[in-house]
Amino acid sequence: MVKRTSLESADCPVARSLDAIGDWWSLLIIRDAQLGRRRFGEFQKNLGLAKNILTTRLRTLVERGILTTAPASDGSAYLEYVLTPKGRGVFPILVALRQWTEEFDEAPDEIATILVDRDKGRPVRKLALHAQDGRLLGPADVVFKPRPAAKRRRHASA
């Protein structure tokens, strides 16, 4: 088995986030937690994931502060996995991945669901990056600059 290289202390914020949530099982567990799943068995049944792999991913998500464990809400002896604020912060990432797929997938009509505003029942507007003055920004409109007080070990990348 090949041991994965940790990117936890990389200079690049994208690499750091991928170190915490970058494998697909972790993102799918977080997605399921955002959809209200809380128990090991619910995750296992929905994802069809081997129990040992699910155990490892859940442990890592708890260690990284993305999930926390809590006594089962029904008073049983089971534990439930609950999103922390850090875990809830993954929501826009999941929405961005979903919208990217909806735009570029070869068969978007085969996608089973659409994301809608719960109160209005209307589709959610596509995520966009805006400047502080409200202008819409694309890749050519931004640049990466060194953080003034950053202690840089090596050349930072986007």
C-alpha positions in Angstrom: 0.0 0.0 0.0 1.3 3.4 -0.9 1.3 6.0 1.9 -0.2 9.3 0.9 2.0 12.4 1.2 0.5 14.9 3.5 -0.1 18.4 2.1 -1.2 19.7 5.5 1.6 22.3 5.8 1.9 23.1 2.1 2.2 26.8 1.2 -0.8 26.5 -1.2 -4.2 26.8 0.3 -5.7 24.5 -2.4 -3.3 21.8 -1.5 -4.1 22.2 2.2 -7.8 21.9 1.6 -7.3 18.8 -0.6 -5.3 17.3 2.2 -8.3 17.6 4.5 -11.2 16.8 2.2 -9.7 15.9 -1.2 -10.5 12.2 -1.5 -13.9 11.5 -3.1 -15.2 9.3 -0.2 -14.6 12.2 2.3 -16.5 14.6 0.1 -19.3 12.2 -0.4 -19.5 11.6 3.4 -19.6 15.4 3.9 -22.3 15.6 1.3 -24.4 12.9 3.0 -23.9 14.7 6.4 -25.2 17.9 4.8 -28.2 16.0 3.6 -28.9 14.9 7.1 -27.3 11.5 7.5 -25.6 11.1 10.8 -25.1 7.4 11.6 -22.4 5.0 10.4 -25.0 2.7 9.0 -26.7 5.5 7.0 -23.4 6.5 5.4 -22.5 2.8 4.7 -25.9 2.0 3.1 -26.0 5.1 1.0 -22.4 5.1 -0.2 -21.9 1.3 -0.4 -18.5 1.9 1.1 -16.6 -0.9 2.8 -16.8 -0.6 6.6 -13.1 -0.4 7.1 -12.7 2.4 4.6 -15.7 4.3 6.0 -14.3 3.9 9.5 -11.0 5.4 8.4 -12.6 8.3 6.5 -14.9 9.2 9.4 -12.0 9.0 11.9 -10.0 11.4 9.7 -12.9 13.8 9.3 -13.3 13.9 13.1 -9.6 14.4 13.6 -9.6 17.3 11.1 -12.5 19.0 12.9 -14.9 18.6 10.0 -17.2 16.2 11.8 -17.7 15.6 15.5 -19.3 12.7 17.3 -22.3 13.1 19.6 -24.6 10.7 21.4 -27.4 9.4 19.3 -30.3 11.8 19.2 -32.7 8.9 19.9 -31.0 8.0 23.2 -29.6 4.7 21.9 -26.0 3.6 22.6 -24.9 4.7 19.1 -22.8 7.7 18.1 -23.8 10.1 15.4 -21.5 12.2 13.2 -22.4 15.8 13.1 -20.9 18.5 10.9 -18.9 21.2 12.7 -18.8 24.8 11.4 -15.7 23.8 9.5 -17.7 20.9 7.9 -20.6 23.1 7.1 -18.1 25.4 5.4 -17.6 22.7 2.7 -21.1 23.4 1.4 -20.1 26.0 -1.3 -17.4 23.6 -2.5 -19.9 20.9 -3.0 -22.3 23.3 -4.8 -19.4 24.4 -7.0 -18.6 20.8 -7.9 -22.2 20.1 -8.6 -22.6 23.2 -10.8 -19.4 22.4 -12.7 -20.8 18.9 -13.5 -24.2 20.3 -14.5 -22.4 22.6 -17.0 -19.8 20.3 -18.4 -21.2 16.7 -18.0 -21.9 14.9 -21.3 -25.3 13.8 -20.1 -26.6 16.5 -17.7 -30.2 15.3 -18.1 -29.2 12.1 -16.4 -28.5 14.0 -13.1 -31.2 13.0 -10.7 -31.7 16.2 -8.8 -31.5 20.0 -9.1 -30.5 22.4 -6.3 -33.4 24.7 -5.4 -34.1 27.4 -2.8 -36.2 25.7 -0.1 -38.4 28.8 0.4 -39.0 29.7 -3.2 -38.6 26.3 -4.9 -36.5 28.0 -7.7 -33.1 26.8 -9.0 -30.1 28.3 -7.2 -28.1 30.8 -9.1 -24.7 29.7 -10.3 -21.9 30.5 -7.9 -19.7 33.4 -9.1 -16.6 35.3 -7.8 -17.1 39.0 -7.3 -14.6 41.8 -6.6 -15.2 43.9 -3.5 -16.9 46.5 -5.8 -19.3 43.8 -7.2 -17.6 43.2 -10.6 -17.8 39.6 -11.8 -14.3 38.1 -11.9 -12.8 35.4 -14.1 -9.4 33.7 -14.0 -7.8 36.5 -16.1 -9.0 39.1 -13.5 -7.1 37.7 -10.5 -3.5 37.3 -9.5 -1.9 35.6 -6.5 0.3 37.8 -4.4 2.5 36.8 -1.4 0.9 37.4 2.0 2.9 40.3 3.5 3.7 38.5 6.8 3.9 34.9 5.4 6.8 32.8 6.4 7.4 31.1 3.1 9.4 27.9 2.9 9.2 27.5 -0.8 7.6 29.1 -3.9 3.8 29.2 -3.3 1.5 28.1 -6.1 -2.1 28.6 -6.7 
